[in-house]
Amino acid sequence: MNRNSLFFLILLTAIIFGCSKNPQPISYGQDECEFCKMIVMDERYGAELVTGTGKIYFFDSIECLVGYLDNQKIRKGD
């Protein structure tokens, strides 16, 4: 395998595994709620949304998640 092929293989692997669509652990005390902008503190109420493109959003509670989704529908004109 030549050097260019190896570089391409490493780059392709990084792209594939770097764009994971899996949920990630919430960093309580550090992550900010996408809806209300509060720091997510209580492990009993934290929520997470992973979009089809792999973007991850954290929320302080399920109510914030629902509010965020409602706002997205309003912005799209639904």
N, C-alpha and C positions, 0 to 999 in steps of 0.2 A: 504494500500500500504506500503510495507516494505521500509526500507531505501535504499537498493540497487536498487530497481525498480525506486524510486524517483530520485536517482542520474543518472541512465541510461536515464530516460525521460528528465531530464534537459540537460544532455550532448547531446542527440539526437536533442533536440530543438535548442541548441546553434550551432550545426553543420549545421543544415538545414538553419537557418536564418543567420548564419555568412558567408555563401558562396553564397551570393546573386549575381545573374547575371544581376542585374538592373544597369543602368547608375547611377553614383554618381555625385554630383555637383563638378565642377572644382573650386579649390581654387586658384583664380587668384592672382598672386604675390607670390605664394608658390609652386604650382605644376610645375614640369619640363617636357618639351617636350621630349618624348621618342626618337624622331628622331634627332632633332638639339641640344638638351640639353639646350635650352634657357628656362627661366622662362616664363610660360604662363601669359601674362599681359593683353592683350586686349580682353575684353568680346565679341567683335564683331567677332573674328576670332578663338577662341578656339574650339577644336574638341576632341572627345573621342571615344575610341574603347573598346568594351567589348567582350572578347573572349568567346568561348563556355565553357571554364572551369571557367569563372567568373573573369579572370584577367582583370584589367582595365588599359588602357594606355591613357595618356593625350597628346595632341598635340597643338603646338602654332598656327597652321593654318591647313586648309584642305590640303594644299600642302604638309605639313609635314606628315599628315596621309597617303596620297597617296604614298609619297616617302618611308615611312615605309613599307607599304604593298608591294610595288615593291621590296624592299630589301628582304622581307620575301620570295617572289617567287623565287628570285635569289638564296637564301640560300638553298631552297628546291630542286633546280635543274629544275624548271619548265621553 
